[in-house]
Amino acid sequence: MTKPELKAVRRMIEASRSPSGRLPARARAEVLAAVARARDAGMTDAVIAEALGVRVAALSRWRWREHSGAGKLVAVRVPLRASGLVVHAPHGVRVDGLSLDDVAELLKRLA
């Protein structure tokens, strides 16, 4: 990867930016591929960033997001508490682990 090739990537960056200045994911992937080729050719991040017209921090952030999976949604399951209901009574009494029927019976007896 040469500096003139990076200049072509710079023109692509400038043409691809949204009105807010963000770079779409597809364009960012192309930039990261070019950055990888430039690094393989021995260029430093500072030289690459200057040729692309971006900050070194932006390159680092893009690479980190690409490799870390940051920003991607992951499905998770949260198990429900199996211990039952908790009843708080006056004077700090707490009864934990009751079923709904047990709570109903307790409330009847306390009434």
Chimera marker file (.cmm) of the C-alpha trace (Angstrom):
<marker_set name="trace">
<marker id="1" x="0.000" y="0.000" z="0.000" r="1" g="1" b="0" radius="0.5"/>
<marker id="2" x="1.407" y="3.358" z="-1.037" r="1" g="1" b="0" radius="0.5"/>
<marker id="3" x="0.548" y="6.900" z="-0.043" r="1" g="1" b="0" radius="0.5"/>
<marker id="4" x="-1.234" y="7.550" z="-3.384" r="1" g="1" b="0" radius="0.5"/>
<marker id="5" x="-3.392" y="4.451" z="-2.756" r="1" g="1" b="0" radius="0.5"/>
<marker id="6" x="-4.227" y="5.797" z="0.697" r="1" g="1" b="0" radius="0.5"/>
<marker id="7" x="-5.132" y="9.138" z="-0.893" r="1" g="1" b="0" radius="0.5"/>
<marker id="8" x="-7.682" y="7.262" z="-3.042" r="1" g="1" b="0" radius="0.5"/>
<marker id="9" x="-9.095" y="5.716" z="0.136" r="1" g="1" b="0" radius="0.5"/>
<marker id="10" x="-9.228" y="9.243" z="1.609" r="1" g="1" b="0" radius="0.5"/>
<marker id="11" x="-11.377" y="10.400" z="-1.321" r="1" g="1" b="0" radius="0.5"/>
<marker id="12" x="-13.688" y="7.431" z="-0.712" r="1" g="1" b="0" radius="0.5"/>
<marker id="13" x="-13.940" y="8.399" z="2.966" r="1" g="1" b="0" radius="0.5"/>
<marker id="14" x="-14.810" y="11.989" z="2.080" r="1" g="1" b="0" radius="0.5"/>
<marker id="15" x="-17.462" y="10.845" z="-0.407" r="1" g="1" b="0" radius="0.5"/>
<marker id="16" x="-18.980" y="8.303" z="1.988" r="1" g="1" b="0" radius="0.5"/>
<marker id="17" x="-19.418" y="10.395" z="5.127" r="1" g="1" b="0" radius="0.5"/>
<marker id="18" x="-22.939" y="11.079" z="6.308" r="1" g="1" b="0" radius="0.5"/>
<marker id="19" x="-24.099" y="14.673" z="6.943" r="1" g="1" b="0" radius="0.5"/>
<marker id="20" x="-23.200" y="14.148" z="10.613" r="1" g="1" b="0" radius="0.5"/>
<marker id="21" x="-19.653" y="13.160" z="9.608" r="1" g="1" b="0" radius="0.5"/>
<marker id="22" x="-19.974" y="9.462" z="10.421" r="1" g="1" b="0" radius="0.5"/>
<marker id="23" x="-18.556" y="6.804" z="8.160" r="1" g="1" b="0" radius="0.5"/>
<marker id="24" x="-20.957" y="3.985" z="7.205" r="1" g="1" b="0" radius="0.5"/>
<marker id="25" x="-19.987" y="0.480" z="8.341" r="1" g="1" b="0" radius="0.5"/>
<marker id="26" x="-19.310" y="-0.776" z="4.808" r="1" g="1" b="0" radius="0.5"/>
<marker id="27" x="-16.956" y="2.121" z="4.054" r="1" g="1" b="0" radius="0.5"/>
<marker id="28" x="-15.273" y="1.701" z="7.438" r="1" g="1" b="0" radius="0.5"/>
<marker id="29" x="-14.638" y="-1.982" z="6.635" r="1" g="1" b="0" radius="0.5"/>
<marker id="30" x="-12.974" y="-0.979" z="3.355" r="1" g="1" b="0" radius="0.5"/>
<marker id="31" x="-10.863" y="1.591" z="5.187" r="1" g="1" b="0" radius="0.5"/>
<marker id="32" x="-9.802" y="-0.988" z="7.778" r="1" g="1" b="0" radius="0.5"/>
<marker id="33" x="-8.761" y="-3.394" z="5.023" r="1" g="1" b="0" radius="0.5"/>
<marker id="34" x="-6.644" y="-0.652" z="3.450" r="1" g="1" b="0" radius="0.5"/>
<marker id="35" x="-5.177" y="0.225" z="6.848" r="1" g="1" b="0" radius="0.5"/>
<marker id="36" x="-4.236" y="-3.431" z="7.414" r="1" g="1" b="0" radius="0.5"/>
<marker id="37" x="-2.475" y="-3.535" z="4.029" r="1" g="1" b="0" radius="0.5"/>
<marker id="38" x="-0.639" y="-0.286" z="4.831" r="1" g="1" b="0" radius="0.5"/>
<marker id="39" x="0.460" y="-1.605" z="8.231" r="1" g="1" b="0" radius="0.5"/>
<marker id="40" x="1.639" y="-4.837" z="6.579" r="1" g="1" b="0" radius="0.5"/>
<marker id="41" x="3.706" y="-2.642" z="4.247" r="1" g="1" b="0" radius="0.5"/>
<marker id="42" x="5.390" y="-1.098" z="7.290" r="1" g="1" b="0" radius="0.5"/>
<marker id="43" x="3.515" y="2.188" z="7.560" r="1" g="1" b="0" radius="0.5"/>
<marker id="44" x="2.839" y="3.599" z="11.014" r="1" g="1" b="0" radius="0.5"/>
<marker id="45" x="-0.612" y="4.552" z="12.243" r="1" g="1" b="0" radius="0.5"/>
<marker id="46" x="0.421" y="8.219" z="12.268" r="1" g="1" b="0" radius="0.5"/>
<marker id="47" x="1.424" y="8.145" z="8.583" r="1" g="1" b="0" radius="0.5"/>
<marker id="48" x="-1.719" y="6.218" z="7.636" r="1" g="1" b="0" radius="0.5"/>
<marker id="49" x="-3.994" y="8.562" z="9.581" r="1" g="1" b="0" radius="0.5"/>
<marker id="50" x="-2.410" y="11.628" z="8.008" r="1" g="1" b="0" radius="0.5"/>
<marker id="51" x="-2.797" y="10.178" z="4.504" r="1" g="1" b="0" radius="0.5"/>
<marker id="52" x="-6.444" y="9.311" z="5.195" r="1" g="1" b="0" radius="0.5"/>
<marker id="53" x="-7.220" y="12.651" z="6.819" r="1" g="1" b="0" radius="0.5"/>
<marker id="54" x="-8.412" y="11.081" z="10.084" r="1" g="1" b="0" radius="0.5"/>
<marker id="55" x="-7.073" y="11.050" z="13.614" r="1" g="1" b="0" radius="0.5"/>
<marker id="56" x="-4.935" y="8.180" z="14.865" r="1" g="1" b="0" radius="0.5"/>
<marker id="57" x="-7.506" y="7.736" z="17.645" r="1" g="1" b="0" radius="0.5"/>
<marker id="58" x="-10.235" y="7.171" z="15.037" r="1" g="1" b="0" radius="0.5"/>
<marker id="59" x="-8.205" y="4.377" z="13.421" r="1" g="1" b="0" radius="0.5"/>
<marker id="60" x="-7.606" y="2.766" z="16.796" r="1" g="1" b="0" radius="0.5"/>
<marker id="61" x="-11.287" y="3.027" z="17.716" r="1" g="1" b="0" radius="0.5"/>
<marker id="62" x="-12.417" y="1.535" z="14.383" r="1" g="1" b="0" radius="0.5"/>
<marker id="63" x="-9.996" y="-1.387" z="14.739" r="1" g="1" b="0" radius="0.5"/>
<marker id="64" x="-11.057" y="-1.971" z="18.340" r="1" g="1" b="0" radius="0.5"/>
<marker id="65" x="-14.759" y="-2.003" z="17.395" r="1" g="1" b="0" radius="0.5"/>
<marker id="66" x="-14.083" y="-4.346" z="14.499" r="1" g="1" b="0" radius="0.5"/>
<marker id="67" x="-12.181" y="-6.873" z="16.599" r="1" g="1" b="0" radius="0.5"/>
<marker id="68" x="-13.986" y="-6.597" z="19.913" r="1" g="1" b="0" radius="0.5"/>
<marker id="69" x="-17.517" y="-6.871" z="18.612" r="1" g="1" b="0" radius="0.5"/>
<marker id="70" x="-18.411" y="-3.642" z="20.387" r="1" g="1" b="0" radius="0.5"/>
<marker id="71" x="-21.733" y="-2.235" z="19.373" r="1" g="1" b="0" radius="0.5"/>
<marker id="72" x="-23.184" y="-5.597" z="18.384" r="1" g="1" b="0" radius="0.5"/>
<marker id="73" x="-26.304" y="-6.835" z="20.109" r="1" g="1" b="0" radius="0.5"/>
<marker id="74" x="-26.140" y="-10.223" z="21.776" r="1" g="1" b="0" radius="0.5"/>
<marker id="75" x="-29.165" y="-12.176" z="22.973" r="1" g="1" b="0" radius="0.5"/>
<marker id="76" x="-29.069" y="-13.077" z="26.643" r="1" g="1" b="0" radius="0.5"/>
<marker id="77" x="-31.343" y="-15.073" z="28.927" r="1" g="1" b="0" radius="0.5"/>
<marker id="78" x="-31.942" y="-13.956" z="32.465" r="1" g="1" b="0" radius="0.5"/>
<marker id="79" x="-33.250" y="-16.735" z="34.699" r="1" g="1" b="0" radius="0.5"/>
<marker id="80" x="-36.257" y="-15.869" z="36.805" r="1" g="1" b="0" radius="0.5"/>
<marker id="81" x="-35.904" y="-16.072" z="40.523" r="1" g="1" b="0" radius="0.5"/>
<marker id="82" x="-37.168" y="-19.477" z="41.593" r="1" g="1" b="0" radius="0.5"/>
<marker id="83" x="-37.341" y="-18.755" z="45.313" r="1" g="1" b="0" radius="0.5"/>
<marker id="84" x="-40.937" y="-17.511" z="45.261" r="1" g="1" b="0" radius="0.5"/>
<marker id="85" x="-42.440" y="-14.372" z="46.685" r="1" g="1" b="0" radius="0.5"/>
<marker id="86" x="-41.135" y="-12.168" z="49.475" r="1" g="1" b="0" radius="0.5"/>
<marker id="87" x="-43.498" y="-10.681" z="52.057" r="1" g="1" b="0" radius="0.5"/>
<marker id="88" x="-42.452" y="-7.686" z="54.168" r="1" g="1" b="0" radius="0.5"/>
<marker id="89" x="-44.525" y="-7.278" z="57.300" r="1" g="1" b="0" radius="0.5"/>
<marker id="90" x="-44.579" y="-4.486" z="59.874" r="1" g="1" b="0" radius="0.5"/>
<marker id="91" x="-41.728" y="-4.252" z="62.402" r="1" g="1" b="0" radius="0.5"/>
<marker id="92" x="-39.145" y="-5.597" z="59.925" r="1" g="1" b="0" radius="0.5"/>
<marker id="93" x="-40.494" y="-9.115" z="59.542" r="1" g="1" b="0" radius="0.5"/>
<marker id="94" x="-39.581" y="-10.608" z="56.162" r="1" g="1" b="0" radius="0.5"/>
<marker id="95" x="-40.781" y="-13.959" z="54.837" r="1" g="1" b="0" radius="0.5"/>
<marker id="96" x="-39.013" y="-15.219" z="51.718" r="1" g="1" b="0" radius="0.5"/>
<marker id="97" x="-39.682" y="-18.098" z="49.323" r="1" g="1" b="0" radius="0.5"/>
<marker id="98" x="-43.457" y="-18.331" z="49.524" r="1" g="1" b="0" radius="0.5"/>
<marker id="99" x="-45.743" y="-19.461" z="46.745" r="1" g="1" b="0" radius="0.5"/>
<marker id="100" x="-48.775" y="-17.347" z="45.865" r="1" g="1" b="0" radius="0.5"/>
<marker id="101" x="-51.026" y="-19.756" z="47.821" r="1" g="1" b="0" radius="0.5"/>
<marker id="102" x="-48.722" y="-19.486" z="50.859" r="1" g="1" b="0" radius="0.5"/>
<marker id="103" x="-48.893" y="-15.668" z="50.708" r="1" g="1" b="0" radius="0.5"/>
<marker id="104" x="-52.702" y="-15.787" z="50.518" r="1" g="1" b="0" radius="0.5"/>
<marker id="105" x="-52.845" y="-18.128" z="53.539" r="1" g="1" b="0" radius="0.5"/>
<marker id="106" x="-50.426" y="-15.939" z="55.496" r="1" g="1" b="0" radius="0.5"/>
<marker id="107" x="-52.463" y="-12.810" z="54.792" r="1" g="1" b="0" radius="0.5"/>
<marker id="108" x="-55.677" y="-14.590" z="55.866" r="1" g="1" b="0" radius="0.5"/>
<marker id="109" x="-54.091" y="-15.633" z="59.165" r="1" g="1" b="0" radius="0.5"/>
<marker id="110" x="-52.676" y="-12.172" z="59.810" r="1" g="1" b="0" radius="0.5"/>
<marker id="111" x="-56.009" y="-10.445" z="59.123" r="1" g="1" b="0" radius="0.5"/>
<link id1="1" id2="2" r="1" g="1" b="0" radius="0.2"/>
<link id1="2" id2="3" r="1" g="1" b="0" radius="0.2"/>
<link id1="3" id2="4" r="1" g="1" b="0" radius="0.2"/>
<link id1="4" id2="5" r="1" g="1" b="0" radius="0.2"/>
<link id1="5" id2="6" r="1" g="1" b="0" radius="0.2"/>
<link id1="6" id2="7" r="1" g="1" b="0" radius="0.2"/>
<link id1="7" id2="8" r="1" g="1" b="0" radius="0.2"/>
<link id1="8" id2="9" r="1" g="1" b="0" radius="0.2"/>
<link id1="9" id2="10" r="1" g="1" b="0" radius="0.2"/>
<link id1="10" id2="11" r="1" g="1" b="0" radius="0.2"/>
<link id1="11" id2="12" r="1" g="1" b="0" radius="0.2"/>
<link id1="12" id2="13" r="1" g="1" b="0" radius="0.2"/>
<link id1="13" id2="14" r="1" g="1" b="0" radius="0.2"/>
<link id1="14" id2="15" r="1" g="1" b="0" radius="0.2"/>
<link id1="15" id2="16" r="1" g="1" b="0" radius="0.2"/>
<link id1="16" id2="17" r="1" g="1" b="0" radius="0.2"/>
<link id1="17" id2="18" r="1" g="1" b="0" radius="0.2"/>
<link id1="18" id2="19" r="1" g="1" b="0" radius="0.2"/>
<link id1="19" id2="20" r="1" g="1" b="0" radius="0.2"/>
<link id1="20" id2="21" r="1" g="1" b="0" radius="0.2"/>
<link id1="21" id2="22" r="1" g="1" b="0" radius="0.2"/>
<link id1="22" id2="23" r="1" g="1" b="0" radius="0.2"/>
<link id1="23" id2="24" r="1" g="1" b="0" radius="0.2"/>
<link id1="24" id2="25" r="1" g="1" b="0" radius="0.2"/>
<link id1="25" id2="26" r="1" g="1" b="0" radius="0.2"/>
<link id1="26" id2="27" r="1" g="1" b="0" radius="0.2"/>
<link id1="27" id2="28" r="1" g="1" b="0" radius="0.2"/>
<link id1="28" id2="29" r="1" g="1" b="0" radius="0.2"/>
<link id1="29" id2="30" r="1" g="1" b="0" radius="0.2"/>
<link id1="30" id2="31" r="1" g="1" b="0" radius="0.2"/>
<link id1="31" id2="32" r="1" g="1" b="0" radius="0.2"/>
<link id1="32" id2="33" r="1" g="1" b="0" radius="0.2"/>
<link id1="33" id2="34" r="1" g="1" b="0" radius="0.2"/>
<link id1="34" id2="35" r="1" g="1" b="0" radius="0.2"/>
<link id1="35" id2="36" r="1" g="1" b="0" radius="0.2"/>
<link id1="36" id2="37" r="1" g="1" b="0" radius="0.2"/>
<link id1="37" id2="38" r="1" g="1" b="0" radius="0.2"/>
<link id1="38" id2="39" r="1" g="1" b="0" radius="0.2"/>
<link id1="39" id2="40" r="1" g="1" b="0" radius="0.2"/>
<link id1="40" id2="41" r="1" g="1" b="0" radius="0.2"/>
<link id1="41" id2="42" r="1" g="1" b="0" radius="0.2"/>
<link id1="42" id2="43" r="1" g="1" b="0" radius="0.2"/>
<link id1="43" id2="44" r="1" g="1" b="0" radius="0.2"/>
<link id1="44" id2="45" r="1" g="1" b="0" radius="0.2"/>
<link id1="45" id2="46" r="1" g="1" b="0" radius="0.2"/>
<link id1="46" id2="47" r="1" g="1" b="0" radius="0.2"/>
<link id1="47" id2="48" r="1" g="1" b="0" radius="0.2"/>
<link id1="48" id2="49" r="1" g="1" b="0" radius="0.2"/>
<link id1="49" id2="50" r="1" g="1" b="0" radius="0.2"/>
<link id1="50" id2="51" r="1" g="1" b="0" radius="0.2"/>
<link id1="51" id2="52" r="1" g="1" b="0" radius="0.2"/>
<link id1="52" id2="53" r="1" g="1" b="0" radius="0.2"/>
<link id1="53" id2="54" r="1" g="1" b="0" radius="0.2"/>
<link id1="54" id2="55" r="1" g="1" b="0" radius="0.2"/>
<link id1="55" id2="56" r="1" g="1" b="0" radius="0.2"/>
<link id1="56" id2="57" r="1" g="1" b="0" radius="0.2"/>
<link id1="57" id2="58" r="1" g="1" b="0" radius="0.2"/>
<link id1="58" id2="59" r="1" g="1" b="0" radius="0.2"/>
<link id1="59" id2="60" r="1" g="1" b="0" radius="0.2"/>
<link id1="60" id2="61" r="1" g="1" b="0" radius="0.2"/>
<link id1="61" id2="62" r="1" g="1" b="0" radius="0.2"/>
<link id1="62" id2="63" r="1" g="1" b="0" radius="0.2"/>
<link id1="63" id2="64" r="1" g="1" b="0" radius="0.2"/>
<link id1="64" id2="65" r="1" g="1" b="0" radius="0.2"/>
<link id1="65" id2="66" r="1" g="1" b="0" radius="0.2"/>
<link id1="66" id2="67" r="1" g="1" b="0" radius="0.2"/>
<link id1="67" id2="68" r="1" g="1" b="0" radius="0.2"/>
<link id1="68" id2="69" r="1" g="1" b="0" radius="0.2"/>
<link id1="69" id2="70" r="1" g="1" b="0" radius="0.2"/>
<link id1="70" id2="71" r="1" g="1" b="0" radius="0.2"/>
<link id1="71" id2="72" r="1" g="1" b="0" radius="0.2"/>
<link id1="72" id2="73" r="1" g="1" b="0" radius="0.2"/>
<link id1="73" id2="74" r="1" g="1" b="0" radius="0.2"/>
<link id1="74" id2="75" r="1" g="1" b="0" radius="0.2"/>
<link id1="75" id2="76" r="1" g="1" b="0" radius="0.2"/>
<link id1="76" id2="77" r="1" g="1" b="0" radius="0.2"/>
<link id1="77" id2="78" r="1" g="1" b="0" radius="0.2"/>
<link id1="78" id2="79" r="1" g="1" b="0" radius="0.2"/>
<link id1="79" id2="80" r="1" g="1" b="0" radius="0.2"/>
<link id1="80" id2="81" r="1" g="1" b="0" radius="0.2"/>
<link id1="81" id2="82" r="1" g="1" b="0" radius="0.2"/>
<link id1="82" id2="83" r="1" g="1" b="0" radius="0.2"/>
<link id1="83" id2="84" r="1" g="1" b="0" radius="0.2"/>
<link id1="84" id2="85" r="1" g="1" b="0" radius="0.2"/>
<link id1="85" id2="86" r="1" g="1" b="0" radius="0.2"/>
<link id1="86" id2="87" r="1" g="1" b="0" radius="0.2"/>
<link id1="87" id2="88" r="1" g="1" b="0" radius="0.2"/>
<link id1="88" id2="89" r="1" g="1" b="0" radius="0.2"/>
<link id1="89" id2="90" r="1" g="1" b="0" radius="0.2"/>
<link id1="90" id2="91" r="1" g="1" b="0" radius="0.2"/>
<link id1="91" id2="92" r="1" g="1" b="0" radius="0.2"/>
<link id1="92" id2="93" r="1" g="1" b="0" radius="0.2"/>
<link id1="93" id2="94" r="1" g="1" b="0" radius="0.2"/>
<link id1="94" id2="95" r="1" g="1" b="0" radius="0.2"/>
<link id1="95" id2="96" r="1" g="1" b="0" radius="0.2"/>
<link id1="96" id2="97" r="1" g="1" b="0" radius="0.2"/>
<link id1="97" id2="98" r="1" g="1" b="0" radius="0.2"/>
<link id1="98" id2="99" r="1" g="1" b="0" radius="0.2"/>
<link id1="99" id2="100" r="1" g="1" b="0" radius="0.2"/>
<link id1="100" id2="101" r="1" g="1" b="0" radius="0.2"/>
<link id1="101" id2="102" r="1" g="1" b="0" radius="0.2"/>
<link id1="102" id2="103" r="1" g="1" b="0" radius="0.2"/>
<link id1="103" id2="104" r="1" g="1" b="0" radius="0.2"/>
<link id1="104" id2="105" r="1" g="1" b="0" radius="0.2"/>
<link id1="105" id2="106" r="1" g="1" b="0" radius="0.2"/>
<link id1="106" id2="107" r="1" g="1" b="0" radius="0.2"/>
<link id1="107" id2="108" r="1" g="1" b="0" radius="0.2"/>
<link id1="108" id2="109" r="1" g="1" b="0" radius="0.2"/>
<link id1="109" id2="110" r="1" g="1" b="0" radius="0.2"/>
<link id1="110" id2="111" r="1" g="1" b="0" radius="0.2"/>
</marker_set>
